[in-house]
Amino acid sequence: MGTTPVWRLDWDESLSMCIPEIDSEHRRFIRLVNDLNEAIVDRLGRAEIQKRMQRILDDAVEHFAHEEALFRKWHYPNAEEHAMKHAAVTQALHDIMSQFNHDGSEYEWVSAGLKVKQALVDHLLNEDMKYRDYCCIKRELTEARCEQCPSRKASDQPDQVAG
């Protein structure tokens, strides 16, 4: 009791990109992945699991397009490389769905759910964090200051005065 299942993901502020609309989309990803894995654990059946997997794929495509639009707006220097990572994640999700559609055992269902979770978590933690500080600073310059931005936290520290 009180332990989180291995298939479950929980949002915390360490995952924040300091861009409210992106954070909202990432929270939605987490919710969709949890919904998928819950359906697998609860054995809701192939049709329901396929529907939830498709929802994740559709959401990923929309989210990646939104991120890439922000990259263009803020002239993110690694936008092209990041777009290639998006394409790779999208392809991985397609591959997982394809494999799921051909494999019938519940073991493969669990494996597919964990692979979806891993693909999205790896992208969020390893790739999206690479652009966080850059885009956070650009957003502050063009829109509004972000209380969670790592660059702001560092710059808000009082100057040390030697005595």
N, C-alpha and C positions, 0 to 999 in steps of 0.2 A: 504494500500500500504506500502511496506517496512517490513512487518511482515513475519516471516517464518512459513509456515504451520506446524501443530502439527506432521504430518507424516514425515516431512523432517528432515534429520540429516545433520549437517555440521561439517567438520573436523576442529579442531584447535589444536595448539601445546600442549595443556594440555593433549591431547589423545596420544601424542607421547610415544612410548616405548623405544626410543633412539636406536632402531635397525632398520636401514633403510629398510631392506627387509620386516620386520614385519609391519612397518608403511605403506609401500606401499600396503601390503595385507589388512590392516585395512581400508585404504582409498578406496580400491576396494570394500570391504564389504559395506561401507557407500554408495558408488555409486550404488551398486546393490540393496541395500535396498531402496534407493531413487527411482531408476528405477521401482522397484516393486510397491511401493506406488503411484508413478505417474501413472503407468498403471491402478491401481485400481481407482484412482480419475478420470482419463480420460475415464474409462469404456472401456478399450481396449478388453475386452472379456476374458472368462475363459481360452482359450488355451494360449493366450499371458501371462496371469498372472501365469498360471501353469509353463510355460517355464521359466519365471523370478524367480519363487520360486525354481524351480529345479536348476537353475544356482547358487542361493545362497547356497543351500544345497551342491552342488558339490564343490563350492568354499570353504565352511566351512570345509568339510572333508579334502581337500587338505591343507588348511591353518593350521588346527589343527595338521596334520601329520608333517608339517614343524616346527611348534612350538615345538612339542614333540621331534623332531630330535635335535633342538637346546638345549633343556633341557638336553638331554643325553650328548651332546657335552660339555656342560658347567657344568654338574653334578649338576643340580638344585635339591635341596633336597626335594622339594614338587612336583616333576614331576609326580609321580603316582596320587596324589590327583588332580592335574590340569588335567591330562588325563581323570580322571573320570568326571570332570566338562565338558570337551569337549564331552564326550559320552552323558552326560545329555543334552547339548545344541543340539547335533545332533539328539537325540531322540525327543526333543521338536520340532525341525524343521520338522522331519518326521510326528509327531502327528498333527502339524498345517497344513501341506500339506494334510494329510489324511482327516482331518476335512473339509478343504477347498474343497476337491474333492467330498465330500458328501453333502455339504451345497450349496444351490443355490442362496440365496438372496445376494444382493449387500451389505447389512449390514454385513453379515458374511465375505464377501471379505475384507471390511474395517477392521473388527476385526482381520482377519488373517494377514493382512499387518502390523497392529500395534503390533501384537504378535511377528511377525518375528523381527521387529525393536527392541522391548523390550528385546527379548531373546539375541540378539547380543550386544545391548548396555549394558545390565546388565553384560554380560560376560566380555566385554571390560573394563568397569569401575570398576567392583567389583572383578574380578578374574585376568585379565591380569595385572592390576596395582600391584598385589601382587608380581609378578616376575620381574617387571621392574628394580628396583635398582640392584637386584642380577645379572641379566643377563647383564645389562649395564656394571657393574664392570667387569664381566667375559669377556665380549666382548672387553673392553678396554685392559685387560691384554693379550688377545690372538690375537687381530686384530688391532684395531685403536681406538684412543680416540674419544669420542663422545661429541660434544659441548653442546648437550641438556641434557646430563645425570645429574640428580639431585645430584649424588655423586660428580661429577666433579665441578658443580657450588659451592657446599659447600666447596670443597677442594681448589678452586681457590681464595677464599676470602683471602685478605691480613691478616697476623697475626697482632693482636692488641698488641702494645707495651705499657706497663705501663710507665708513665712518672714520 
